[in-house]
Amino acid sequence: MQKFIFPVVLITLGVLVIIGGRQRADSIEGVSDTVGAKIANAWDGKGRQPDHIWYYIGGGALILAGLGLARRKK
């Protein structure tokens, strides 16, 4: 039973981080960050990402780590 506690915690944290990223994307700060990144990318061609994209990546990594630990055999 205890072997599934840490993976469940990681998966739960991953989901919460993704939800936080979605809330940031929908906020005024997230919209202005997206618009600013698009303008800056159009100006000089560099690949900038809004901050909420990093929330999505981090949350997905936590979920994958939790699933990997859950499938691991001892």
C-alpha positions in Angstrom: 0.0 0.0 0.0 2.8 2.4 0.9 4.5 1.9 -2.5 1.7 3.7 -4.2 1.6 6.8 -1.9 4.5 8.6 -3.5 3.4 8.1 -7.1 -0.1 9.2 -6.2 1.4 12.3 -4.5 3.4 13.1 -7.7 0.5 12.6 -10.0 -1.7 14.8 -7.8 1.0 17.5 -7.7 1.3 17.3 -11.5 -2.4 17.8 -12.0 -2.4 20.8 -9.6 0.5 22.4 -11.4 -1.3 22.0 -14.7 -4.5 23.5 -13.2 -2.4 26.4 -11.9 -0.9 26.9 -15.4 -4.4 26.9 -16.9 -5.5 29.5 -14.4 -2.5 31.6 -15.3 -3.1 31.3 -19.0 -6.7 32.6 -18.5 -5.6 35.5 -16.2 -4.8 39.0 -17.4 -1.1 38.4 -16.6 -1.1 35.3 -18.7 -2.8 36.9 -21.7 -0.4 39.8 -21.6 2.5 37.4 -21.3 1.3 35.5 -24.4 0.8 38.7 -26.4 4.2 40.0 -25.4 5.9 36.7 -26.4 4.2 36.7 -29.8 5.2 40.3 -30.4 8.8 39.6 -29.3 9.0 36.4 -31.5 7.7 38.3 -34.5 10.2 41.1 -33.9 13.5 39.1 -33.7 12.5 35.5 -34.5 13.6 34.0 -31.2 11.5 31.3 -29.6 10.0 32.6 -26.5 7.3 30.8 -24.5 4.8 32.3 -22.1 5.3 31.2 -18.4 2.2 29.0 -18.3 3.7 26.7 -20.9 6.4 25.8 -18.3 3.7 25.0 -15.8 2.2 22.5 -18.4 5.7 21.0 -19.0 6.4 20.7 -15.3 3.0 19.2 -14.5 3.4 16.7 -17.3 6.8 15.7 -16.0 5.5 15.1 -12.5 2.6 13.0 -13.9 5.0 10.9 -16.0 7.4 10.5 -13.0 4.5 9.3 -10.8 3.3 6.9 -13.5 6.8 5.6 -13.9 7.2 5.0 -10.1 3.8 3.3 -10.0 4.8 0.8 -12.7 8.2 0.1 -11.2 8.6 -3.4 -9.7 10.7 -4.1 -6.7 
